[in-house]
Amino acid sequence: MNAPSSITETDLHAYLDGELPKARHADVNAYLAASPQEALRLRDYEAQGRALRELFSPMLNEPLPEALRQRAMQPTQSSANVLHDGHCNASLRAFC
């Protein structure tokens, strides 16, 4: 097990999001057990995440507004800089 100080903010968010590798769970649990303020902060983040999901989840079932759907179907500015033969516009060659 790693020392509790090796737990990063990224680890804590990955833990909350269910993205932390299982091998690191014991490390985070030990860190939270030794750091009650951090455990409280994570519970607050978890509650905030639940509240946001509850608030916005109905929107996931709404159809995409027509104007937004049409905009998504339009070519992007970056695709306009590629010539029809697949070669990049000279001014943007470094980015292609």
C-alpha positions as CSV (number, residue, x, y, z in Angstrom):
1,M,0.0,0.0,0.0
2,N,1.2,3.5,-0.8
3,A,1.7,6.1,1.8
4,P,-1.5,8.3,2.3
5,S,0.4,11.3,1.1
6,S,0.7,9.7,-2.3
7,I,-3.0,10.1,-2.9
8,T,-3.6,12.9,-5.3
9,E,-6.7,15.0,-6.1
10,T,-6.9,13.1,-9.4
11,D,-7.0,9.8,-7.4
12,L,-9.8,11.1,-5.3
13,H,-11.9,12.2,-8.3
14,A,-11.2,8.9,-10.0
15,Y,-12.3,7.1,-6.9
16,L,-15.6,9.0,-6.8
17,D,-16.1,8.5,-10.5
18,G,-15.5,4.8,-10.3
19,E,-12.4,5.1,-12.6
20,L,-9.7,4.4,-10.0
21,P,-8.0,1.0,-10.5
22,K,-9.2,-1.5,-7.9
23,A,-5.6,-1.9,-6.8
24,R,-5.6,1.7,-5.5
25,H,-8.9,1.5,-3.6
26,A,-7.3,0.3,-0.4
27,D,-4.8,3.2,-0.5
28,V,-7.6,5.8,-0.9
29,N,-9.7,4.1,1.8
30,A,-6.7,4.3,4.2
31,Y,-6.1,7.9,3.3
32,L,-9.8,8.8,3.9
33,A,-9.8,6.9,7.2
34,A,-6.7,8.9,8.3
35,S,-8.1,12.2,6.9
36,P,-11.6,12.9,8.2
37,Q,-11.7,16.3,6.6
38,E,-10.9,14.8,3.2
39,A,-13.5,12.1,3.7
40,L,-16.1,14.8,4.5
41,R,-15.0,16.8,1.4
42,L,-15.4,13.7,-0.8
43,R,-18.9,13.0,0.7
44,D,-19.8,16.6,-0.2
45,Y,-18.5,16.1,-3.8
46,E,-20.5,12.9,-4.0
47,A,-23.7,14.6,-2.8
48,Q,-23.1,17.4,-5.2
49,G,-22.7,14.9,-8.1
50,R,-25.9,13.1,-7.2
51,A,-27.8,16.4,-7.0
52,L,-26.5,17.5,-10.4
53,R,-27.3,14.1,-12.0
54,E,-30.8,14.3,-10.5
55,L,-31.3,17.9,-11.7
56,F,-30.0,17.3,-15.3
57,S,-30.7,13.7,-16.0
58,P,-34.2,14.4,-17.5
59,M,-32.4,16.4,-20.2
60,L,-30.6,13.3,-21.4
61,N,-33.9,12.0,-22.8
62,E,-34.8,15.2,-24.6
63,P,-34.3,15.4,-28.4
64,L,-31.5,17.6,-29.6
65,P,-32.8,21.0,-30.8
66,E,-33.0,21.1,-34.6
67,A,-30.7,24.1,-34.9
68,L,-28.1,22.3,-32.8
69,R,-28.4,19.1,-34.8
70,Q,-28.0,21.0,-38.1
71,R,-25.0,22.8,-36.7
72,A,-23.4,19.5,-35.7
73,M,-23.8,18.2,-39.2
74,Q,-22.0,21.2,-40.8
75,P,-18.3,20.9,-41.6
76,T,-16.0,22.4,-39.1
77,Q,-13.5,25.2,-39.8
78,S,-10.6,22.8,-39.5
79,S,-12.1,20.4,-42.1
80,A,-12.4,23.3,-44.5
81,N,-8.6,23.8,-44.4
82,V,-8.0,20.3,-45.8
83,L,-8.0,20.2,-49.6
84,H,-10.1,17.7,-51.5
85,D,-7.1,15.5,-52.1
86,G,-6.5,15.2,-48.4
87,H,-3.5,17.6,-48.2
88,C,-3.4,20.4,-45.8
89,N,-3.6,24.1,-46.6
90,A,0.0,25.3,-46.6
91,S,-0.7,27.9,-43.8
92,L,-1.9,25.1,-41.5
93,R,0.5,22.3,-42.5
94,A,2.1,22.2,-39.0
95,F,-1.3,21.4,-37.5
96,C,-2.4,18.6,-39.9
